[in-house]
Structure formats: structure tokens, C-alpha cells
Amino acid sequence: MSIVEKAVDKQRRLVKPGSKKDKRLNGISTSETAGISPATKVDIELDYEELAKEGLVPFGHNADRIIDEFRRIKRPLLKAAFGDNDEDSSVSEKSHQALNLILVASALASEGKTFTAMNLAMCIALERDRTVVLVDADVAKPHISRMLNVHNRPGLMDLLQDHSINVGDVLLQTDMPSLKIIPAGKRHRHASEMLSSQRMEMIAEELATRYSDRVVLFDSPPILLTSEAQSLAALMGQLVLVVHAGQTPQRAVRDTIELLNHRKVDIVLNKCRSAASSPYYGNYYGHS
């Protein structure tokens, strides 16, 4: 059992036995709380064995080591989002974006962005004073939604299309108390326009401001392959670019940063190898 699994198991035991939560009822939670109460419906049970088989969580003898890398990655992101001194701010410089809105993207496909988004979300959710919403915004290839078996549930695209739906209607509670999921929802041919709409801007603002302890992670489509990612990036306070070590062309990284209008981009180098030749995630570095 990895560090994350042990910590999640401890969180799960905090819920009183005999409650509705223990029955693992299905259904969409419409009354959101910062934590999880005995009356809260649990929509998603995290099956670590299945997630590991699909490559969404680390496994084997390197699992704890990889999770430790995610701990290092999350610290600067949390510091930027919530600050710990007078120089920090909850709003990014030269823009109005909330810094607790974080886009996890890649230049190309198969770089590890979804793995990064999922594990970063779980790692942040272990914080005692933070809650996390993980949004599956890769609407063309919603890997997170499929792996969690919520690909047929209303999600982000439904929220954008139907103004009678609110955020609480698509927010799914996992059995990890501090982690919630918004699925991709029904695919739409005008996804790019919808993701750059005023409605999307309003949704992002609500997600960012409704609770002061919240981190919102968006699993984005590859930036060089779709226009949706650029639309999302314009709304985000922090940008994390996942780069596959030894595989992603340098030109692709440069082109991606140019498309992001040379905003500060935090780069996570995926599949580096340590001296012991074990794959791990490297800490990120900034690009201005």
C-alpha cells in the first residue's frame, strides 16, 4: 500500500459508520460542503488497483518515491495560490486570474499530463486545510472520466451548454473526502468556442472563489493539438506543462510557451531517471 493509499484510507475512516456514505450511494451531489459529512453521497470509489493498471496512479516499489516527487511539485503551486508572506497574492500578476485555478497540460499527446493531474490532485487533497476539484477538461479524450466510470455523467460541457445546470449538479464526490471530480460531460463540436465563452469564465470564477481553501485542477487537452487548451489557459492563474524527458521535442516546448503568450509556465519533467535508474517525476522549474 502506497503513502497515498494509506493516507486516503485514514481519511475514509473519519466518516462515521452506518451513514449513507458507507452505502456508497450513486447520484449527483447537489449540496456541496468543504469536507464530507455523513449524509453526503459518494459518487466515485477510487479503485487504486484499476487506476494503476490504466497508468493513472504509480505502483510497485517506486510508488512512494513518485508520490514524494508530487509533494515537492505541489508546494510551490500551493504557495503561489494561497501565499505565506506579504509578497504573495491570490491573483496572478498582470492578470485577473485566480492562482488556485491550475491548468495541467502538455505540448503533445502521451506526455503524462493526465497522470500528473490525477496524482497532483490526490496529493493536494491530503493537505489538512485544502480541498481539490479535478476537472476533466480534455473533452475530446476524457481519460479521467472513463477510468473513473463517470464518462456518461453530466459534466463540464453540459454545464456550459445548459444554463439551468449549476456547478453543484456536476460535482462528484469521491470517497477521498477532500477530492471532487467534474467529468468532461457530453462532447460538443463547438467545444473550443464554449470553453472560451463568458459562461466558462463565470464557471471558472465560481470554482475559484466559492471556497477559500479550494484548489481547482484542469486536465487539459494537448496544447499543440487542439485549440481548447489555449482557451482554458487564458482563464487559469497557474500553468503546469508536462514534458516527457528525452521525447518531447524542444521546438514543441518553445511553440507551446509562445502559444501561451510567454506567461510563466511551470514545467514538470516526466520520466526522468535517478542514479538508480528508476523513473520519477522531477520538480518543476519556471519559465518567464
Summary of the structure (lengths in Angstrom):
residues: 288
radius of gyration: 17.9
end to end distance: 39.0
largest distance: 56.1
contacts: 921
relative contact order: 0.17
helix: 36%
strand: 17%
